[in-house]
């Protein structure tokens, strides 16, 4: 663990392990609507210990609200049941998710948690029977897939994004 100057080391480590267990059990940050107690515990911990290296890593792996999207702007999350690839706004959300996953993979050597918002969008996209028709977005996602593979990532959800791209070759 990081050297913690003004925090109680034992208190931090036990709290860190408790929060990490919540995140691992949920495979993401708990939903506030279904598990308010755990959600508040995680968000409070992230805010209270936001300067500590291990906490920063957890925040990015689990896509804390102040980490995703990377530009710091608040993003309106799309209901997964309402996600489709014919709407440029929704495809932009997918591209923000791809950028986020690439950043986290480069920085920490792992992809975000399974139930983090960015990974949920990435998992949902290949299940749709639609293709991305906007060339800019298609090329951006193609570049994302190529870069992730060059970095050694063989995650199936990321590789399967190829199915949503119109063939332009």
N, C-alpha and C positions, 0 to 999 in steps of 0.2 A: 504494500500500500504506500501511497505518497506520504511524505512527511507532512503532517498536519500541525501547523504551528498553534493556532488559536482554537482548535477544536479538541475535544476530549477524544483521544485515539481509540480507546476501548468502546466508547459510545458510538463513535463514527463507524467502526468496523462492524459492530453488531447491527446497527441501523442499515449500513450498506448491504450486508448479507440478507437482511429482512426484505429490503426493497428489491434487491436482485432476484430473490426467490419469487416475489410477487410478479415481477416482469417475466421471468422464465416460465412460471406456471401459466400465465395468460398469453405468452408468446407475443406480448406487446403491452402497451400501457392499458390498464383496465378501462373499460367504458364507464364514463361518469354516470350514465343512466342506469346501469345494472349493478355497479359495484362502487358506489360513491366513496366509501371508506378507503379502499385500496387506491382508488384514483387520487384522492386528496393526499394520501400518504406519499405516493410517488411524486406528485407535482410539488408538494412542500419540500420533500427531500432534494429534488432537482434544483429548486430555487435556493434552498438554504446552503447547499454544498456545491454550488455551481462552478466554483473555481478549482475544484479538485479534479485531477486528471482522470481518475477512474469514473467519476460521476459524469464528466464530459463525454467519455466514451459510451457510457450507458445511455445518455441523452441522445446521442447520434444513432446508436444501434436500435433504439426503440422509437426514434423519430419524435422526440418531445416537441411540443408546439413551438418553442422558440428556436428549434433547429431546422424544422421543415416548414416551408421551402428554404433553400439556402439564401435567397435574397432577403430574408427577414420579413417579407411582407406576409400579412395574414392571408391564409388561403381558405377559401370556402370549400369544404370537403364535399365531394359528390357522393351521394348515396350509391353504393356499388350496384344496386338494382337499376339505377338510372344512368349508368355509364354506357356510352356508345361512342363509336369512332367517327360518326358523321358530323359531330359537333366540334368545331375547332377549339372552343373553350375547354372541352373535356379532353381532347387530345393534348392540349397544352398542359393539363394537369398530369397526364401520363408522361409527357416529356420532363416536367419538373420532377416527377418521381424518378425517372431514369437518371437525370443529372444528380439527384440526391444519392441514389444507390452507387453511382460511380464515385462520387466524392467519399462516401463512407468506406467503400471497398479500397480505394487508394489510401485513405488515412488510417484505417484500422485493420485492413486485410480480411474483412468479412462483410457480408451483405446485411442490411437491416433485418430486424426480427420479422418472422413470418406474418404476424398480424399487424405490423406497422402499416400506416396508411399507404406509404409509397409501394410497399410490397403487395398490398392487397390490390392496388390498381394494376400492377404489373402482372399479377396472377390472373386477374379478370380479363384483361385485353385479349389473350389468345383464345379464350373460350367464346368470344363473339365471332359471328360469321361475317363481320364487316372488315373492310380493309381501309387503311388510311389513304385517302385520296390526295391530300395536300403533300406535295413533293418535299417541301421544307421539313415538315414533321417526319415524313417517312425517312428522308435522308438522315435526319438527326437521330432517330431511333436506330437506324442501321449502323450509324457511327458508334452509338452507345454499345450495341451488341458486339461489334468488332473490337472495340477497345476493352470491354470486359473480358472477352475471350483472349485477347493478347496478354492481359494481366493474369491469365490463368483461371478465370472463373468459368466453371462449367455448370452453374446452377441452371436447372431445367426450365424454371419459370422465365429466366432471362433469355435463354436460347430460343424458347418457344415464341418469343415476341416476333420472330421472323415471319410467322404465319399471318401477321396483321399487315405486312408490308406488300404493297403492289410491286410486282416485278418491273423494274425500270431498266433492266439490263438487256 
